Amino acid sequence: MGRGAPNGASLVYGYNFNMQRRFFLTFTLLAFLVACAPATATPSPSPTLTPLPPTIVPPATLRPTASFPKTATSSPTREIASPTPETSPTLETTFTLEPTITETIPLLPTLNQPPTQTATSIPLPVAGSSAIQFYGPGPLSKLISPITVYGYAIPGYGYIGRVSLYGEDGRLLATKVLQLNTAYTWAYFYGTLAFEVQGAGELGRLTMSTQDAYGRLTAVNSVHLILLPEGYSIVNPPGNLKERCVIEQPATGRRIAGGTLAVAGEMRPYNSLPLVVELVTREGKVIASQQVVISPVADDSYVPFQVDVPYSISSGTWALLSIRQPDDRISGTMYLYSREIYLNP
């Protein structure tokens, strides 16, 4: 029995030792966990993310500084948008070129009337064309005021020509001097004439003329029109634009002597009134005049004519040979063609 007590004590002792050991391990584990707890908790109070504010600031408040090199990319982006309006000068250049296009090719004017059919340009005159050519208006066009006149003409002295509009009683309705500047034989002309008519309408004559340095008429051409007080203008085509008179004799540059000038040629007459053949000196004196009977044909072809024109002078002189035809409906000259020659006694 005395040995049994010690065995029981040893059991108690062993139990206590094991409990102490477990307690120690538990305490050690808790101490370890407690020691580790502050290390895991420290990240929670540190949400002070200083780099975040630059990402929240609006781009308008940013400035291209050295501390924020990447944010400076937004300002060039804004500056790229501003140069885009610089393309507008290209548009302005295009607009300024348009008047240049409307300035190189001559255009036919449209006179604000639906029935009129007009071309977009007129051809240049060719050899044999009339000294004065009306491309518009054509014969018997029906027109309201103002009328537009355009065509080609060989310039007179001072590079000018005169266009006039006459009423059916011969009164002058309108007149204008046109500048005929050109580096070639014919000059393009364009102008407008305003007029007033009597009653419901009347016949009119549009005439253009040129003069030389001595005031002598060198060319006259005309077209009959119908003048209206209101309504629409109807423009007819010009028709045959060749010169109406062709002189075969006397030849150009030939000096005439003997007191008689033989004149021969062909003509597309406007009417049946006789041609008037005259010799006019540089002083404006008519030294000879003859009439030639002539009649037009249905197809407006050339009709031959000839006449002897006697003259009397005491010394050699320059004279203008002119062939004209009066208007059979309105007083005045319908057409005139001329050529200067030298006469000896």
Order of alpha helices (4+ residues) and beta strands (2+ residues): alpha-alpha-alpha-alpha-beta-beta-beta-beta-beta-beta-beta-beta-beta-beta-beta-beta-beta-beta-beta-beta
